[in-house]
Amino acid sequence: MKVEVMPEVCQGHGRCQERCPEVFGTDAIEGKCMILMPEVPPELEHKARLAVKNCPEGALVISSD
């Protein structure tokens, strides 16, 4: 599973990082989401999916490879 962020949509609430800090971080300059681990390992998929669902703007996208 892969995750991506649409920075033009992200408002920097940080809910993704709260739910899955292994995969999502916050850009120190703009305060928006940054992906720390684009390819999510199986053991973190559940947490990453919860983080994506909790994004108020829908700025995160999951794709499976």
C-alpha positions as CSV (number, residue, x, y, z in Angstrom):
1,M,0.0,0.0,0.0
2,K,1.2,3.5,-0.8
3,V,0.0,6.9,0.5
4,E,0.3,10.3,-1.0
5,V,-0.7,13.8,0.1
6,M,-2.2,16.6,-2.0
7,P,-0.4,19.6,-0.4
8,E,-2.7,22.1,-2.1
9,V,-5.6,20.5,-0.2
10,C,-3.9,19.9,3.2
11,Q,-4.7,22.5,5.8
12,G,-2.2,21.2,8.4
13,H,-4.6,19.9,11.1
14,G,-2.1,17.1,11.9
15,R,-4.7,14.4,12.5
16,C,-2.8,12.0,10.2
17,Q,0.4,12.4,12.3
18,E,-1.5,11.9,15.5
19,R,-3.0,8.6,14.2
20,C,0.1,7.3,12.5
21,P,3.4,9.1,13.2
22,E,5.4,6.4,11.6
23,V,4.0,7.3,8.2
24,F,2.9,11.0,8.4
25,G,4.8,14.0,9.6
26,T,4.5,17.8,9.5
27,D,6.5,20.1,7.3
28,A,8.3,22.5,9.6
29,I,8.0,25.4,7.1
30,E,4.4,25.2,5.9
31,G,2.9,23.1,8.7
32,K,1.3,20.7,6.2
33,C,1.4,16.9,6.0
34,M,4.5,15.2,4.6
35,I,4.8,11.5,3.9
36,L,7.6,9.9,5.9
37,M,7.1,6.4,4.5
38,P,5.4,6.4,1.1
39,E,5.3,2.6,1.0
40,V,3.4,1.5,4.1
41,P,4.5,-1.9,5.5
42,P,1.7,-4.3,6.2
43,E,1.9,-3.9,10.0
44,L,1.1,-0.2,9.7
45,E,-1.6,-0.4,7.1
46,H,-4.5,-0.2,9.6
47,K,-3.1,2.8,11.3
48,A,-2.4,4.6,8.0
49,R,-5.9,3.9,6.8
50,L,-7.4,5.4,9.9
51,A,-5.2,8.5,9.5
52,V,-6.4,8.9,5.9
53,K,-10.0,8.6,6.9
54,N,-9.5,11.2,9.6
55,C,-8.2,13.9,7.3
56,P,-11.0,16.6,7.3
57,E,-10.0,17.9,3.8
58,G,-9.5,14.5,2.2
59,A,-5.9,15.5,1.3
60,L,-4.5,11.9,1.6
61,V,-4.8,9.2,-1.0
62,I,-4.2,5.5,-0.7
63,S,-3.1,3.4,-3.7
64,S,-2.3,-0.3,-3.7
65,D,0.6,-1.6,-5.7
